[in-house]
Amino acid sequence: MRELVAGDGYLSQSSKTVHFGLGDRPRVDEIVVRWPGGGREEFGPSDADRTLLLVQGAGRLAPSATPRVTLARDRPLPAVERGRGHRILLKTPLALPPTLRALLPEPGEGRATLINLWAHWCEPCVDELTDLARNYGALQAQSIDVVALSLDRPEDAAAARNLFDERIVPAMGDATFSSGVAGAERSDVLQALLAHVLGQDSEIAVPTSLLMDRDGTLQMIYVGPLTAAGLLEDARRYALSRVKGSARSLFDGRWYFRSPRDLAGLARDLRARGRLADAVFYENLSRSEK
């Protein structure tokens, strides 16, 4: 006797195949199934070494193909692409606080904005900014703005500005995106925001980018390098269009539950950092959502 269950673990499904070993017997005389509703059904005899499909109410056995798996022992496993970034689509978008909202155009202009966090010593950051600069005309044509925000220390701010002027600006055409240094206040707020979304309170890795929709709401986070081509596609799908909560996933499938945000906890973190205006913003937002 074998029991078939739909699932017996967290967010998992059990196999629908039940295996019976017959020893040296060449066939089985009878198969009896007791279905979940209590009904009993008999199926005819069968030879051994077969995979069969049993359908309730059919009363007969049907052959089922057994998938064959071949291991390619003579080929090495593909190497993971070095420098590849991680795209994180927020299940529940997050409004930006005043300190960061000031970096964006006025709401209602119908444009998405990417805040790109970089540092002058980070070569992948420079490569990423160069790609964005070369393709900024195409990004602008699709209503996407870019703000390059350096996370360099105050003593390195001049070096960051010089590098941006010497290596990034020449790659731009007629369209140029803005740049600046985050400073202590914005860096603090960014760290609190990323800790809230990613669940880890650590130094901000560079490059990291934040994609906002036309209303100034955070939609996606990129940890690691991104490309202008990928940004165009993501902005079209998630920042310049409205996506239902059930369909907000980078993978196949849909969500069947809400994912509320701990805005009060984010506000407490900002208060502990001394960022009172932004803390009050999320406290008010938390009260309005109750």
C-alpha positions as CSV (number, residue, x, y, z in Angstrom):
1,M,0.0,0.0,0.0
2,R,1.2,3.5,-0.8
3,E,-0.4,6.8,0.0
4,L,-0.4,9.7,-2.4
5,V,-0.6,13.2,-1.0
6,A,-0.8,16.6,-2.7
7,G,1.8,18.1,-0.5
8,D,3.3,17.6,3.0
9,G,5.9,20.5,3.3
10,Y,5.9,24.2,3.3
11,L,5.2,25.7,-0.2
12,S,5.9,22.3,-1.8
13,Q,4.2,19.6,-3.8
14,S,4.7,15.9,-3.6
15,S,5.3,13.6,-6.6
16,K,2.3,12.0,-8.1
17,T,4.3,8.8,-8.8
18,V,3.9,5.9,-6.4
19,H,6.4,3.1,-6.8
20,F,5.8,-0.6,-6.0
21,G,8.5,-3.1,-6.0
22,L,7.4,-6.6,-7.1
23,G,10.6,-8.5,-6.6
24,D,10.9,-11.3,-9.2
25,R,7.2,-11.3,-10.1
26,P,6.6,-10.6,-13.8
27,R,3.1,-9.0,-13.3
28,V,0.6,-7.7,-10.8
29,D,-2.9,-9.3,-10.7
30,E,-4.9,-6.3,-9.4
31,I,-4.5,-2.7,-8.5
32,V,-7.0,-1.2,-6.0
33,V,-7.3,2.6,-5.4
34,R,-9.3,4.2,-2.6
35,W,-9.9,7.8,-3.8
36,P,-10.1,10.8,-1.4
37,G,-13.9,10.8,-1.6
38,G,-14.0,7.3,-0.2
39,G,-14.8,5.4,-3.4
40,R,-13.0,2.2,-4.3
41,E,-11.9,1.4,-7.8
42,E,-10.2,-1.7,-9.2
43,F,-7.9,-1.7,-12.2
44,G,-7.0,-4.8,-14.3
45,P,-3.7,-6.7,-14.2
46,S,-0.5,-5.3,-15.5
47,D,3.0,-6.5,-16.4
48,A,5.9,-5.3,-14.3
49,D,8.4,-2.7,-15.2
50,R,5.8,-0.2,-16.4
51,T,4.7,3.3,-15.5
52,L,0.9,3.6,-15.6
53,L,-1.5,6.5,-15.4
54,L,-4.6,5.9,-13.2
55,V,-7.5,8.3,-13.7
56,Q,-10.5,8.2,-11.4
57,G,-13.6,6.8,-13.0
58,A,-11.7,5.4,-16.0
59,G,-11.6,1.9,-14.8
60,R,-8.6,1.0,-17.0
61,L,-4.9,1.4,-17.0
62,A,-3.2,3.7,-19.5
63,P,0.6,3.6,-20.2
64,S,2.5,6.7,-19.2
65,A,5.9,7.7,-20.6
66,T,8.8,7.8,-18.2
67,P,11.0,10.8,-18.7
68,R,14.6,9.9,-19.4
69,V,17.4,12.0,-17.9
70,T,20.8,12.0,-19.4
71,L,23.8,13.5,-17.6
72,A,26.3,15.2,-19.9
73,R,29.4,13.9,-18.2
74,D,31.7,15.0,-21.0
75,R,30.8,18.7,-20.7
76,P,31.7,21.1,-17.9
77,L,29.1,23.0,-16.1
78,P,28.6,26.5,-17.4
79,A,30.4,29.2,-15.5
80,V,28.4,31.8,-13.7
81,E,28.7,35.1,-15.4
82,R,31.1,37.3,-13.4
83,G,29.9,40.8,-12.5
84,R,26.2,40.0,-13.1
85,G,23.8,42.0,-11.1
86,H,20.7,41.1,-9.2
87,R,17.3,42.6,-10.2
88,I,14.8,43.0,-7.3
89,L,11.3,43.9,-8.1
90,L,9.4,45.1,-5.0
91,K,6.2,43.2,-4.4
92,T,4.9,46.3,-2.6
93,P,6.3,49.5,-4.1
94,L,7.7,52.0,-1.6
95,A,7.2,55.8,-1.7
96,L,10.5,57.8,-1.4
97,P,11.0,60.1,1.6
98,P,11.6,63.8,1.2
99,T,15.4,63.6,1.3
100,L,15.5,61.4,-1.8
101,R,12.3,62.7,-3.4
102,A,14.1,66.0,-3.9
103,L,16.4,64.3,-6.5
104,L,13.4,63.4,-8.8
105,P,11.4,65.6,-11.3
106,E,8.1,66.9,-10.2
107,P,5.4,64.2,-10.0
108,G,3.0,64.1,-12.9
109,E,5.6,64.6,-15.6
110,G,5.2,61.0,-16.7
111,R,8.9,60.1,-16.4
112,A,10.7,57.3,-14.6
113,T,14.0,58.0,-12.8
114,L,17.0,55.8,-12.0
115,I,19.2,56.8,-9.1
116,N,22.6,55.2,-9.7
117,L,24.8,54.9,-6.7
118,W,28.5,54.7,-7.5
119,A,32.0,55.5,-6.3
120,H,35.1,56.8,-8.1
121,W,37.2,53.8,-7.2
122,C,34.7,51.3,-8.5
123,E,35.6,50.3,-12.1
124,P,32.3,48.4,-12.7
125,C,30.5,51.6,-11.6
126,V,32.4,53.5,-14.3
127,D,31.6,50.9,-16.9
128,E,27.9,51.0,-16.0
129,L,27.8,54.8,-16.1
130,T,29.5,54.9,-19.4
131,D,26.9,52.5,-20.9
132,L,24.1,54.7,-19.5
133,A,25.8,57.8,-20.9
134,R,26.2,56.3,-24.4
135,N,22.5,55.3,-24.4
136,Y,21.1,58.2,-22.6
137,G,19.4,59.6,-25.7
138,A,17.4,56.4,-26.1
139,L,16.6,56.4,-22.4
140,Q,15.4,60.0,-22.6
141,A,13.2,59.2,-25.6
142,Q,11.5,56.5,-23.5
143,S,10.9,59.0,-20.6
144,I,13.7,57.7,-18.3
145,D,15.9,60.1,-16.4
146,V,19.2,59.2,-14.6
147,V,20.7,60.7,-11.5
148,A,24.3,59.6,-10.8
149,L,24.9,59.9,-7.0
150,S,28.4,59.3,-5.7
151,L,28.8,57.6,-2.3
152,D,32.4,58.8,-2.0
153,R,33.7,60.2,1.2
154,P,33.9,64.0,1.5
155,E,37.7,64.0,0.9
156,D,37.1,62.0,-2.3
157,A,34.3,64.2,-3.7
158,A,36.6,66.2,-5.9
159,A,38.1,63.0,-7.4
160,A,34.6,61.7,-8.1
161,R,33.6,64.9,-9.9
162,N,36.8,64.9,-12.0
163,L,36.3,61.3,-13.0
164,F,32.7,61.9,-14.0
165,D,33.7,64.9,-16.1
166,E,36.6,63.2,-17.7
167,R,35.2,59.7,-18.4
168,I,31.4,59.9,-18.3
169,V,30.5,63.2,-19.8
170,P,32.4,62.7,-23.1
171,A,30.3,59.5,-23.6
172,M,27.1,61.6,-23.6
173,G,25.5,63.1,-26.6
174,D,23.2,66.1,-26.5
175,A,21.3,64.6,-23.5
176,T,23.1,64.7,-20.2
177,F,22.1,63.3,-16.9
178,S,22.7,65.0,-13.5
179,S,25.3,63.9,-11.0
180,G,26.2,64.8,-7.4
181,V,27.6,63.5,-4.1
182,A,25.2,61.8,-1.7
183,G,26.7,63.2,1.5
184,A,26.1,61.9,5.0
185,E,22.3,62.6,5.2
186,R,21.3,61.0,1.9
187,S,23.7,58.1,2.5
188,D,22.1,57.5,5.8
189,V,18.6,57.5,4.4
190,L,19.6,55.3,1.5
191,Q,21.1,52.8,3.9
192,A,17.9,52.7,6.0
193,L,15.8,52.3,2.9
194,L,17.9,49.4,1.5
195,A,18.0,47.7,4.9
196,H,14.2,47.9,5.0
197,V,13.7,46.4,1.5
198,L,16.6,43.9,1.4
199,G,16.5,42.8,5.1
200,Q,20.2,43.4,5.7
201,D,21.7,46.5,7.4
202,S,25.2,46.7,5.9
203,E,27.3,49.1,3.8
204,I,25.7,49.9,0.5
205,A,27.4,47.8,-2.3
206,V,28.3,49.7,-5.4
207,P,27.0,49.9,-8.0
208,T,23.4,49.8,-6.7
209,S,20.6,51.5,-8.5
210,L,17.0,52.4,-7.6
211,L,14.3,52.7,-10.3
212,M,11.3,55.0,-9.5
213,D,8.1,55.3,-11.4
214,R,6.5,58.5,-12.6
215,D,5.0,59.1,-9.2
216,G,8.4,58.9,-7.4
217,T,7.6,55.4,-6.0
218,L,10.4,52.8,-5.7
219,Q,9.7,49.9,-8.0
220,M,13.0,48.1,-8.5
221,I,16.5,47.8,-7.0
222,Y,19.5,46.6,-8.9
223,V,22.4,45.3,-6.7
224,G,25.4,45.1,-9.0
225,P,25.8,46.3,-12.6
226,L,22.8,46.9,-14.9
227,T,22.7,47.7,-18.7
228,A,20.9,50.4,-20.5
229,A,19.0,47.8,-22.6
230,G,17.8,46.0,-19.5
231,L,16.8,49.3,-17.9
232,L,14.7,50.2,-20.9
233,E,12.8,47.0,-20.7
234,D,12.3,47.1,-16.9
235,A,11.2,50.7,-16.9
236,R,8.7,50.0,-19.7
237,R,7.2,47.1,-17.7
238,Y,7.3,48.4,-14.2
239,A,7.9,52.1,-13.9
240,L,6.0,53.5,-16.9
241,S,3.1,51.0,-16.7
242,R,0.7,49.9,-13.9
243,V,1.3,46.3,-12.9
244,K,-1.2,44.5,-10.7
245,G,0.2,43.2,-7.4
246,S,-0.6,39.6,-8.3
247,A,1.6,39.9,-11.4
248,R,4.6,41.7,-9.8
249,S,7.2,39.0,-10.2
250,L,10.2,38.5,-12.4
251,F,9.4,34.8,-12.6
252,D,6.4,32.9,-13.9
253,G,3.4,32.6,-11.6
254,R,1.4,35.0,-9.6
255,W,1.1,36.2,-6.0
256,Y,-2.0,35.2,-3.9
257,F,-1.2,37.2,-0.8
258,R,-0.3,40.7,0.2
259,S,3.1,41.7,1.4
260,P,2.6,44.6,3.8
261,R,5.5,46.9,4.7
262,D,6.7,47.7,8.2
263,L,6.7,51.4,7.7
264,A,6.7,52.1,11.4
265,G,9.9,50.1,11.7
266,L,11.5,52.0,8.9
267,A,10.5,55.2,10.6
268,R,12.1,54.1,13.9
269,D,15.3,53.3,12.1
270,L,15.4,56.8,10.5
271,R,14.7,58.4,13.9
272,A,17.6,56.4,15.4
273,R,19.8,57.8,12.6
274,G,18.6,61.4,13.4
275,R,16.7,61.7,10.1
276,L,13.5,63.1,11.6
277,A,11.8,64.6,8.5
278,D,12.0,61.3,6.7
279,A,10.9,59.4,9.9
280,V,7.8,61.6,10.2
281,F,7.0,60.9,6.5
282,Y,6.9,57.2,7.1
283,E,5.1,57.5,10.4
284,N,2.3,59.5,8.6
285,L,2.3,57.0,5.8
286,S,2.0,54.1,8.2
287,R,-1.0,55.7,10.0
288,S,-2.8,56.4,6.7
289,E,-2.5,52.8,5.6
290,K,-4.1,51.3,8.8
